[in-house]
Amino acid sequence: MDKRIKDLVDFTREKYRLTKYYLHSWSIHRNTTIFNDTVYMLVMEWFPNHIKNWNDQDLNPEGVAIIEIDIHSRKFKSVIFVGGISYADGMTFDLSNQDKIIKRIEKDTGLTYRKQFELLKEEEGELHFKECIDAIAVSPSGSIELNLDKDGKLTLFSVSGQFPSKEFIIKEAYVLSLEQIEKLAKEQLKLIEFPVMEQKKLVSAFAIEEIYIKNDCSTLPFEFFVDDKSRLKMDKVIEWDHQIQKHFHMKEIFFVENITVEQAFRREPHPDLQPITEEEIDKCIIAIQNFLSQEYADDSGKWVLKSLHRDMGYIHATFKVKEQKECVFNRKMKLFIDSKTYEVLNYMDNEPFLEIYQELKEANEIKVTKEEAFEKLKNLIKLTPYYVYDFEQGYYVMCGKLDCHHAVKTSNGEVVELSEL
């Protein structure tokens, strides 16, 4: 074992008092952050001493400790005792003494309570914290979770998210009001069809589409941020004038990297951080056209390429149908493109998932105008302060999250909670 790895293993053994455990296996993983950094993690499986010759590769026995540590910061990202059973010596807490637990989390993470994280909720044997910036919510959000068994032994500790340092934050006062952004709020009121499975029908309603609004009233989209760190926005309608008769055969794709110790300790940048060049875009477009002409021969001009991004060695191409009704679930597709040969290897189309909605009855006649619906929702709209990461600026900026938990049915003007739809 490399001495540098052994140092981390010994540090982990001492930290979590794993005297009744032996190191069963270890591996190195890497991922990227929204700041375009590469993080290398040492992932260890510690088996209790009384469990020998375990051969099941897919299942770990109860009591096994799975621990992830950042190789360079030496901060632990995840500690999981399988089945909630720990044979570690010590590492106990009193859940009623939250101050002591919070101080321990601050020490282990280097984060400051109420400055970078705050308590979200408490459940039996569990504490859940959420990321914040000076007690203001953050997007994309991080979390910290701590679980204890009935004797107060640690059975789970996890830290996920960015928790940015102050150089990535543009501090400013929150100055927005609902009166200021009323026009924008009206624009965010959308006519949407909600599938109500119990009634086997579509229900049409006006609802607010969430969005983040900066202090200058410019906006940031309310999206899931997983791909945004490397996403190249395209918004290109794909057309073709040829058809390939040969049937498309899906190929297996693998999302496992074999990372060496040397790669980790020299901090080799993740390949996913390489920008997608104009030449690569052109090659991807040709591959996409060829694929669509095989599998979707009659759909020229119907699909919009929304974005390209790298992930685990592949180029992912995401699509939406050009024209479709506003619905909770819209038609989407993702292609997986080989980053060396620029060949489409595999794809995911959510059409089979959407087929269950095809038999639902059409939504009722619209009897409520958008203006009437807005007046009904006006006092229920929320504008909540948020620090949001602006991928173009490369900083967290102050925003208001425009949201509403209610909608107006278009058939009768009834105001209902979104959860009912």
N, C-alpha and C positions, 0 to 999 in steps of 0.2 A: 504493500500500500504506500502511495506517495506520502511523504512526511507532512505535506500541507493538508492533505485529506485527513491523515491520522490526527493532526492537531485539532481539526474541527470535530472529529469523532470523539476525542477525549474531552473536548470542551462541552459537547452535548451530553456525554455520560455524566460528567460532574454537575452540569447545570440542572439536569432533571433527575439526578440521583438514581441512575439506572444500574445499580449494583446487582440487581437480580435479573439483568438482561444481558444478552450478547448481540452484537451486530450481525444480522442475518444477511443483509444485502445493502448496497448503496448504488446510486447513479447520479449523474449530473444532468439537470434540465436548464433550459434558458428560455426567457421570454423578453418581450419588449415593453417599454412604458410609453405613455402618451408624450413623454418628453424626448422620445427617440433614443433612449438609453437601452442597453442590454443588461439584464439581470441574470446572474448565474446562481442556481440553487443546488445545494447538495441535499438529495432526498435519501433518507435512511429508514430502513426497516429493522427495528429492534425486537427480537423475540425473547419472551421470558425463558429463563434457564431451564425450566422443566419441560419445555416443548422442543423436541429434537426431531430431526429427519422429516420435516414438514415438506411435502412435495406438491401440494396443490398450488399451482401458479395463479389461479384466479380468485382464491379466497384466503384471507388471513384469519388465523384463530383469534379468539377473544384474548385481550390483554396485550396484543402486539402494539408497539408504539411506532407510528409513522411520523417522522419529524423532518421538516424542511427548514434549512437555514440558508440565508443569503451568504454566499461564499466570501464576498468582499466586505460587507458591513458587519457580518457575524451576528445579524439579528434574525431571530426565529420568526418565520412566516406562518408555520402551521405545526401543531402538535396534536396528534389524534391517538387516543388509546382505543383500540377496536373493541366494540361492544360496551364501551363506557366502563371498562375494567382496567385498573392500573395496579401494577405490582411495584411501582416506584417507591423508594423510601422517602417519605416527606412530601414536599410540594403540596401542602394542604392550606386551605383558606377557610375563613369564616364568612359566609355569604352576607351575614348581617353587618359585617364591618366593611362596607363598600369603600370607605376612604383608604383602608389599607390595601385593598385589591387594586384600586385605581392608582395608588402610588407605585405598586409593583408593575402595573402595565406601563406607567410612565417610564420607569427605570428600564424595563425590558425593550421598549419600543423607541425611546428617545422622544416621545410625543408628549404634549402638554394638555392636560384635561381642560375642557371648555375653550381652549385655543384651537386644538386640532381634532379632538374627539369629545363626544358627550354621550351620556346614557340615553339609549333609545327605549329599552324596555327590560323588565326583569321577569323571569319565569322561574318555575321551580328548578333550582340547581343551575340556573343559567343567567348570565348577564350579557346583554346585547348593546353594543355601542355603535354610533354612526360617526362618520367623518364630518368635521365642520371647520370653518375658518372664523375664528372669533365668535363662536356660537351661532354662526349663520350657515345654513345648509349648503352642500356642495354637490355639483354635478360635473362629471360622473362621480358617484359617491363611493366611499370606502366604508369598511366595517371592521369591528373587532368583536370577537365572541369568546366567552369563557364559560366552560361547563365544569361542574363539580359533581362528584358522587355523594351519596348520603353521609359519608364520613368527611367530606370536604376535600377529598383528593382531586387534583386536576385531572380531567379526562379529555378535555379539548381546549385548545387555545389557537385562534386563527386571526390573522391580520390580512385584509385584502384592500386594495385601493392605492391611491397615489400619495396622499398625505403630503402635499407639496411644501417645500421650504419657502420662505418669504420672498425670495427673488423671483418666484413664479406667480406672485400675486400682485395685482394692481389694486391697492387699497383705496377705496373711495366711499363716500357716504351714499346711502340709499335714498334717492329723491323721487322715485316714481310714485304716482297715485293712479287710481282707476279712472279718475276724471281725465287725466292726461292721455291715457291710451284707449279711450272709449272707441275711437274710430278703428283702431287696430283690433280691438276685441270683437267688433262687429265682423271684421274680415275673417276672423278665426272661427266664427260661428258657421258650422258646416252641416249640410243635410246628409245624414248617414243612415244606412240601413243596418239594423242590428238583428242578428239571427236569434230568435227566441225558440229554443228547441222544444220546450214544454208545450208550446202552442203550435209548433210546426209551421211557423210563419216568420216573415221578415217584418220588423217594426221600424217604420221610418220616423226619425226624430232629428231635431236640431240640437247639436252639441258643440261645445267649445273644443277646438283642437289645440292642445297645449303648445306653448311656445315660450321661449325665454326672450325678455325684452331688456336691452341695455338702457343705461341712464339717458343716452342720447336718442332713445326710441328706435334704434336699429335692432335687428332681431338675430337670434341664434336658434336653429331648429331644435325641437324636442325629439331627440333620436336616441337609440341605443348606441353607446359609444364604442363598442368592442372593435369595430373595424376602422373607426375614424382616425386612429393614430397614423395610418398609412394609406388611407383611402384617397384615390385619385378620382374626383368627380368627373363624370363624362356627360350624362344626359344626352346621349346620341341615339337617334332612331336607326335601327339596323335594317338595311334593305339589301336585296340581292336579286340578280336576274338569271341565276343558274340553279340547277338542282342536281345534287349528287345522288345517284340511284343506290349506291352502296349503303347497306344498313349500318347504323352507328353501333359499335360494340363498346360498352362501358368497361373501363379498366380499373382495377383496384388501386386505391390511393392510400398512402401510409402517412400518419402524422407523428411518427416517432423519429427523433434524431439521436444519433450516437455521438455524444459530446465527450471529447477527451479532457483530461485534467489540464493539459497545456493550453487548450483553447480557453478554458475557464479562467485560468490564472493570468493569461495575457489579455483578458477581456476582449476577445475577438468580437467585433460588432456582429449582431444578428443579420443574416442575409436578408431578412424581411425588411430591413431598414433601407435597403438600396432603392433609390427612386426608380419608378417605371419610366423608361425613356420613350421618346417619340417613335423610335424604330420598333420598340417592343409593343407599343400601342398598335402600330400598323399590323404587326404580325398577329396580335391578339384579335384584331378586328377580322382579319382574313380567316382565322381559325373559327371565330364565332359565326361568321357568315356560312362557312362550310358546314358546321354542325347544325345550324338552324335549317339550312336547305335540306339536310338529311332527315331531321326529326320533326321539323315544323315547316314543311315545304310550302304550305299555303299562307304562312304568317309574315311574309315580307312586309316591312313597314309597321308591324303590329307591336314589336318589342322595343323597349327603350333600355339601352345599356346605361344603368345609373352610375356604376363605379367600377374601378379596378383596384385591387389591393393585393399585397403579398401576405401569405400566411402559411407557415410551416413548409416553405419551399415551393409552394404553388402560387399561381396567380388566380385570384378569385374574381369572377365577373358576375355582378349582380344585376338583375333585370326586373322590370315591372311592365305590365301590359300598358300600351300607350293610352288607350281609352277604356275606362271601366268605371262603374258606379262607385261612389264613395261608400265603402262598407268596412265593417270592423276587420274583416279578413279579406285582403285583396290578393290577386294572383301575383306570384313572385317566382323567380327562378334564380339559381346560382350555378355557374359553370366552374369547374376546376381545370385549369390550364397548366400543362407542364411548362415550367419556367426555362427549360433548356430547348425543348423541341417546339414549343408553342402549339401543342396539340391538345385539343379538348379531351380530357381523360374520363370525366364523369360529370354528372349533373344532378341537381335536386330541383324538382318542380312541385310546388304545393297544390297542383290541380287535384290530385287524388284526395287530399285533405278537404278541399273545397267542395267536392262532389256531394258531400252529405248535406250541403245547403241548397243544392239544385232543386230538390223536391219541396223546398219550403214555399208556402204561398207568397205571392207578391205582396209588397207593403200596401196598406190602404191609401186611399186618395188623400192628397195633401190639402188640408183645409186651413192651415195656419201659415201666415207669411213669415219670412225671416225677421222682419221688423217686429212683428208681434211676439215672436219667440224670444228675441233679444230683450224686449221689455220685461218679459216674465223671468228671465235669467239674470237680469242686470244686477240685482242685489245679492245674487248667489255666487257671482264670479269672484275668484280669489286671485290676489297678486302677492306672492310670497317672495321675500328677499332670498337670493341664491348667489353664490359664487360659481360661475360656470366657466369651464375651460374653453377658450376660444382657440381653435386649432390654427386659424390663420395668424393670429397675433402671437400665439405661443405663451399666453398668460391666462390666469383665472381673472375674470372680470365680474364686476357687480351687475346683477340682473334682477329682474322680477320674473317669477314663473307665473304665467297666466294660465289659470286652470279653473275648472268648474266640475263639481261632482254630480251635477244635475243635467237633465236634458228635457226638451219639450216634445212630446209626441205630436206628430203632424196631423193625426187623424182627429184629435179632439182638443189639443192645446194643453193637455195635462202635463204638469211638471212632475218628473219622477227622478229618483236617484239612478245614476248610471249603473249601479250594481244590480238594479232590478232588470236591466236590459242585457 
